[in-house]
Amino acid sequence: MTLAGRVALVTGASQGIGRACALKLAQSGATVALAARSQEKLQHLVAEIAAAGGTAAAFPLDVSDEEQIKATFKAAITQLGKIDILVNNAGITRDQLVMRMKRADWDAVLNTNLTSAYLCTQQAIGSMLKQRWGRIINITSIFGQTGQAGQANYAASKAGLIGLTMAIAREVSSRNITCNAVAPGFIETAMTSGLGDEFKQNAVKMIPLRRVGTPEDVASAVAFLASEDASYITGHVLNVNGGMLMG
């Protein structure tokens, strides 16, 4: 699944799933634009990719800021020449029961997880249309498919990403651009590290493969969807959940 000659931009690339995606895409031959808020973490990742023989560039970005998104994509295209692959991965949680959830926490999660994907896609699509080739991959969640108590904002944002994926796929498929989503289940990341051992043990009991997923499991699915091997797949939600949700 070579991606030589391709340029990928990954949001939320400084840690967790985004970091694993950036490493996997670079390993597959793509030049990777790394976008996230932490400049220090991005620079470490640039060095790690370079040490492995890959190419990457860091672009500090807060995806909740529309003007920053516009400036970052302009800078990335100026520096790297184009964007072939966009991975909309940046995401946050602000968990609370819906009856107690503050409007600010609803807005923060929807803006970061959903609105940013729309804005980033809007900025990348011109480059893809021009070259008549592109891959847009949105990182959603099993909870966007099943819902989750205490995560009305997060579940709504991830469900919205699935609808956005399908709509974009229909809009751009005639230009040889695909748009797909990857829906992780329980993945061991910084976002899940704060959960108690009892919660994790109960979660594993619900997973037929009897293990928690890794960021690398998700990254492999992303790299596949970014490749020519997935050229006839669009508007699809690829579940990476160990069998937690089937069908």
Summary of the structure (lengths in Angstrom):
residues: 247
radius of gyration: 17.1
end to end distance: 26.8
largest distance: 51.0
contacts: 871
relative contact order: 0.15
helix: 49%
strand: 17%
